[in-house]
């Protein structure tokens, strides 16, 4: 499932980083915290790896 906005792609990247132990879970807020708790590492990787060149900043 590709990201639908740059904000979603970045939140998934932050959650993925925490899931892998590269960042602190306690630093997560909002969407990235929800993604961390509800998604697998594979799902987060799918969203975080989306090319964000043609994505809107935020989903309408």
C-alpha positions as CSV (number, residue, x, y, z in Angstrom):
1,X,0.0,0.0,0.0
2,X,1.8,3.2,-1.1
3,X,1.6,6.4,0.9
4,X,-1.1,8.9,-0.2
5,X,0.8,12.0,1.0
6,X,4.3,13.2,2.0
7,X,3.1,13.5,5.6
8,X,1.9,9.9,5.6
9,X,5.2,8.7,4.1
10,X,7.3,10.6,6.7
11,X,5.1,9.3,9.6
12,X,5.6,5.7,8.4
13,X,9.4,6.3,8.2
14,X,9.5,7.5,11.8
15,X,7.4,4.6,13.0
16,X,9.6,2.2,11.0
17,X,12.7,3.6,12.5
18,X,11.3,3.1,16.0
19,X,10.1,-0.4,15.1
20,X,13.7,-1.3,14.1
21,X,15.1,0.2,17.3
22,X,16.9,3.1,15.5
23,X,14.8,5.7,17.3
24,X,13.0,5.9,20.6
25,X,9.4,4.8,20.7
26,X,8.7,7.6,23.2
27,X,9.7,10.2,20.6
28,X,6.7,9.2,18.4
29,X,3.6,11.4,18.3
30,X,0.3,11.4,16.5
31,X,0.1,9.3,13.3
32,X,3.6,7.8,13.6
33,X,2.7,6.5,17.1
34,X,-0.5,5.0,15.8
35,X,1.3,3.4,12.9
36,X,3.9,2.0,15.2
37,X,1.3,0.3,17.4
38,X,-1.0,-1.0,14.6
39,X,1.2,-1.9,11.7
40,X,3.9,-4.5,11.0
41,X,7.4,-3.6,10.0
42,X,6.7,-4.9,6.5
43,X,3.6,-2.7,6.1
44,X,5.5,0.4,7.4
45,X,8.3,-0.4,4.9
46,X,5.8,-0.4,2.1
47,X,4.5,3.0,3.0
48,X,7.8,4.6,3.9
49,X,9.4,3.5,0.6
50,X,6.9,5.3,-1.5
51,X,8.4,7.8,-3.9
52,X,7.1,11.2,-2.7
53,X,8.0,13.3,-5.7
54,X,4.4,13.6,-7.0
55,X,2.6,13.3,-3.7
56,X,0.6,16.1,-2.1
57,X,1.9,17.5,1.3
58,X,-1.2,16.3,3.0
59,X,-4.2,14.2,2.0
60,X,-7.4,16.2,1.5
